[in-house]
Amino acid sequence: MLLTFQQHMPLAETPNLVTHWEYFYERTLGCVGILKDWLRRVLKDALDREATTITLKDLQKRAWSVAQCQRMFKDIQEGERQLSETETDIQNLRSALGLGTKSIALPEENPKSTRPPGKVGKRKPKRDPIGVQQDVS
């Protein structure tokens, strides 16, 4: 992503963002949307002052603080925890609803077709008549 972004920046000299990939990952936690917004802000600053490229100092000036990154990381962990379902979570919910500990079976997958795979869109030779049809009347 960094390489793609750096190649599309309208600057006289293309910055070398990829060499600082760890710093970008640290301050975005791998979120591309945050990276895009950050680079947009840095690029605007560079264009406003008519700079030929972006430097690490420019990036550091507009980066999220360590405290903001730590808060975001905790939010990500909490969100992941809330989305995960364990058997204990399910049993706790069932117990709270007065449903007991009986587990509900997951639906079975539909059995797959036993037909051999063919190439999509390729006609079989036996379907079409071959040769010229002659009128025998």
PyMOL commands that set and color helices and strands:
alter all, ss='L'
color gray80, all
select helices_A, chain A and resi 2-7+18-28+32-48+56-62+66-83+87-96+125-127
alter helices_A, ss='H'
color red, helices_A
deselect
rebuild
show_as cartoon
